[in-house]
Amino acid sequence: MKLVLGLGNIGKDYEGTRHNIGFMCLDTWAKKHNLTFRSNQLYYFIQYKNASLIKPKTFMNRSGLALKEASLKWNCSEALIIYDDIELPLASLRVRTGGGDGGHNGIKSLLEIFPPENLKRIRIGIGRSEENPRDYVLDKFTQEELSALMPVIELACDFIDIYIDKDFYAVLDAYSIWKKTFSVNNVHGNDSPKEK
């Protein structure tokens, strides 16, 4: 069984906030497949093919609790994580494995459960502002920002499907092809993916 986690905070107050882009991706994926999340104590979930897709109910800084329970329930030793990254420009995307938490409390919590190499990552850029980062990530996206993000959210959904149908290596291959195509056919108004 494969495990896919979208990170975010539960509750109406957090809907549409920058820190919830992981939830937004899984909600978009579920709508694309005409599926509905079910609920247990620690997370919302969808079982699809050989995968379970999870939205933790634990709030961001305790996401590891949901990962621990889900990984034991479905006997998973790795997970694909979709989350926001303040260090990447808005509407950019990076796929990678390993690494530290980068100051992200959700990833910090997950790293208490799985080693870095077992966390496969889709990072979506939310950009930075001069305001306090804690406040910034909990602000809602503007309509203009959401419009810029939609193609990237849809791309993340495509990568989720590739992960479910194949594996993370296939996701890396698709990401590499996308990066090359993007750099050749860069469309005005979009940021090309940035490597760190």
C-alpha positions, 0 to 999 in steps of 0.5 A: 500500500502506498501513502500520500499525505497532503499537509494542512490545518483542519477547520473553516478558519484555515481553508484557502490559507497558504499553509493548506496547499497540501489539502487543496491538492488532495481535494482537487485530486479527489474531485478529479476522480469523483471520490469523497474523503472518509474520516477516522480519529486522526485523519480524513482518507481515501483508499484508491487502487493500492494507495491511501490518501490522507489529510491529517486532522492533527493540525500541522505541527502534529502531522506525524501522529497521523502518519504513524497511525496510517503507516501502521494500519496500511503497512507503509514504509514511505510516503509522498508528502505534498506541502507548501514551501515559503522558500520557493517562488509562488506557483513553482514546484519541486519534487525531491526525496530526503532533506531536512524540515526547512523550518516547516513544522509539518515536515518536522513532525513527520521526520519524527516518524520516518527517516528523511529518505522515506519522505518523498516530497512535492513542494509547492512554492507560496513565496515570501512577504515582509510580514512575519512568516507565521502570519503569512502562511496562515493568510488566505491566498488572493484570487490572483495567487489562486489563479497562478497556483491552479496549473501547479496544483493540477500538475501535482495531481498528475504526479500523485496519479503517477506515484499511485500507478507506478512509483516515485522514480516515475514521478521524478522522470515526469518531473524532469521532463516537465522541467525541460519542457517548461524551460523551453516553452516558458509562459509569461507569468509563470515561474520556472521551477527553482532548484535549491 
